[in-house]
Amino acid sequence: MSSESDQTRVDRRTSAVAGGLAMLIASYAFVVSLVSALLQAANPDLITLYPDQLEPIYVLGVAHGITAFFFLALHLIVRRRGARRSLPRVLLVSMPVLLLLSVDRILNAVWPPPPAPLTQIGVFVPHPRRGWTHKPLSHGRQDDVEAYIDRYGMRVKAFDWQRTLGDGPRILFLGDSVTFGYNVPAEDCFVERVQTLLDGRENESDFIAMNGGTMSATPRQELDWLTHEGAAVLPDLVVVQICMNDVTYMLHPSVLADDDKELVMIAQTYEPPHWSALMRLAYDWGRRRTYGDDLGKAAEIIATENFEKLLDGKRSKSMWAAWDRATRDWKKMATFCKSRGIPIAFMIVPLRAQIRDRDVSDEPQKRICEFAEQQGVPCLDLLPVFRSMHLDEGVPMDDLYSDYTHPSTTGHRIYADLIVQFMSENDLLAQARSHRDRSQEE
C-alpha cells in the first residue's frame, strides 16, 4: 500500500507540474495574442503603426493564439487523465525554445522585415513576383534627378508622361539601372538618345524607343517583366542590356533566390529580408563589423569584391552557379522573343575597371558573346570602343563613367551612337519594321 500511495503521489506531482507548465505557456501566449489583437484594433485611431508592422503583428497574434489554445487543451487533458512522467521534462525543454521563437516574433513586429529595395522611392511599388516594379503614371526623385513613369510602367521624359504609343515599329530596351538612366535626366539616357538619332533619320523617324529598365533589376526580374508588361507593349525588337552584376549578384549571401516563385531580391544595400528578426540582427551586426555603418559604401565594397571574383579567372562552384543562373534567364528571354517572331539582341556594358586597364580581364564579355552566338542572337560589346577612347584617345574616365558601372551623360551618348550603328549593321531595324508589318496584317 505504501508503494502504491508513493506512486500515486508521484503521478499527482507529475500531473501538477505538467498541467502548471502547460497553463503557464498558454497564459503567456494568450496575453501576447491579446495585446497583438488590441494593437491591430487600435490602429490607426489610438496609435500609429508603420504599414510594414501590421502584417508581422497579425502573424504574431495568430501564432500565439494557436499556441495558447494548444497548451490550454493540453492543460485540460492533463487535469482529467494525468500525465506521463516524461511530459514535464518535455515541457521544460520546450519552454526556452518557445520563448526564443516568441521573442523573435515580437522583435519582428517591433522591427519588421524591410520592404523590397526601392519601394520607398516614389516611382516604385512592391510586386508579388519581382519584389518591386514601377508604378504606372508615377513621378518621383532619384537622387537629384526627376523620374517619370508612363502608363506602361516605363521611364519617359516629363512631357511624355501620359503618352500613348504610336503605330510605328517599337524597340524595347530591357535592363537594369543603366537602361533606366541612373542619376541622369531621362533625356540624357541612351534610350532617349537613340530615339533622337532615329528621329533624325528619314527612313527611321517613326520608330519608338521604349525604356524597359528597372533599378537593381536582375535577369530573372527582367525576364518576368518581359513576359508580362514587356509583351503587353507589343515590341518589334528587344535589346537586352547586360551588366557584369547580372552575374555577380548571385555571389553574395544577402541575395535571396526563389526559383519556384521566380523572385529574386537584392539586399546588398538593405537589411536582408529574413523571416527571423534575430537573424536580421545578427546579419546586421556582422555586416556593419565587416563593412562599416555606411550602407552605400558597404554596397560598393561588396560589389567590387564580387566583380574581382568574376574577373580573376577562377571558377569556383558559386561562380559557375552564378553564370548558369544568368545564362539560363538570358536564354529564356531569347526563346520567348523567337517564339513570337520578335528580333532580339544583347548589349554588354563594361565595368569602369575594365575600361581603364587592359590587363583587367575581358573574359566575361567573350563568354557572353559566345553564348549569344550559340543562341543566334546579335551581341554588341561596348568594352573595346570605351577602352580605346580612354586609353588611346585620352578621354578622361570621369567623362565616360560616373561610378564603377554607370555611364555618365557622355557615356550614354556614346552608347546611343554605338547602338544605332549596331542595329543598322545587323539589319535589326529592318527586321523590326517587318515584324510590325506582319503584326498589323494579322
C-alpha positions, 0 to 999 in steps of 0.5 A: 500500500505504501508503494502504491500511495508513493506512486500515486503521489508521484503521478499527482506531482507529475500531473501538477507540474505538467498541467502548471507548465502547460497553463503557464505557456498558454497564459503567456501566449494568450496575453501576447495574442491579446495585446497583438489583437488590441494593437491591430484594433487600435490602429490607426485611431489610438496609435500609429503603426508603420504599414510594414508592422501590421502584417508581422503583428497579425502573424504574431497574434495568430501564432500565439493564439494557436499556441495558447489554445494548444497548451490550454487543451493540453492543460485540460487533458492533463487535469482529467487523465494525468500525465506521463512522467516524461511530459514535464521534462518535455515541457521544460525543454520546450519552454526556452525554445518557445520563448526564443521563437516568441521573442523573435516574433515580437522583435519582428513586429517591433522591427519588421522585415524591410520592404523590397529595395526601392519601394520607398522611392516614389516611382516604385511599388512592391510586386508579388513576383519581382519584389518591386516594379514601377508604378504606372503614371508615377513621378518621383526623385532619384537622387537629384534627378526627376523620374517619370513613369508612363502608363506602361510602367516605363521611364519617359521624359516629363512631357511624355508622361501620359503618352500613348504609343504610336503605330510605328515599329517599337524597340524595347530596351530591357535592363537594369539601372543603366537602361533606366538612366541612373542619376541622369535626366531621362533625356540624357539616357541612351534610350532617349538618345537613340530615339533622337538619332532615329528621329533624325533619320528619314527612313527611321523617324517613326520608330519608338524607343521604349525604356524597359529598365528597372533599378537593381533589376536582375535577369530573372526580374527582367525576364518576368517583366518581359513576359508580362508588361514587356509583351503587353507593349507589343515590341518589334525588337528587344535589346537586352542590356547586360551588366557584369552584376547580372552575374555577380549578384548571385555571389553574395549571401544577402541575395535571396533566390526563389526559383519556384516563385521566380523572385529574386531580391537584392539586399546588398544595400538593405537589411536582408529580408529574413523571416527571423528578426534575430537573424536580421540582427545578427546579419546586421551586426556582422555586416556593419563589423565587416563593412562599416555603418555606411550602407552605400559604401558597404554596397560598393565594397561588396560589389567590387569584391564580387566583380574581382571574383568574376574577373580573376579567372577562377571558377569556383562552384558559386561562380559557375552557379552564378553564370548558369543562373544568368545564362539560363534567364538570358536564354529564356528571354531569347526563346520567348522573343523567337517564339513570337517572331520578335528580333532580339539582341544583347548589349554588354556594358563594361565595368569602369575597371575594365575600361581603364586597364587592359590587363583587367580581364575581358573574359566575361564579355567573350563568354557572353558573346559566345553564348549569344552566338550559340543562341543566334542572337546579335551581341554588341560589346561596348568594352573595346570602343570605351577602352580605346577612347580612354586609353588611346584617345585620352578621354578622361574616365570621369567623362565616360563613367560616373561610378564603377558601372554607370555611364555618365551623360557622355557615356550614354551618348556614346552608347546611343551612337554605338547602338544605332550603328549596331542595329543598322549593321545587323539589319535589326531595324529592318527586321523590326519594321517587318515584324510590325508589318506582319503584326498589323496584317494579322 
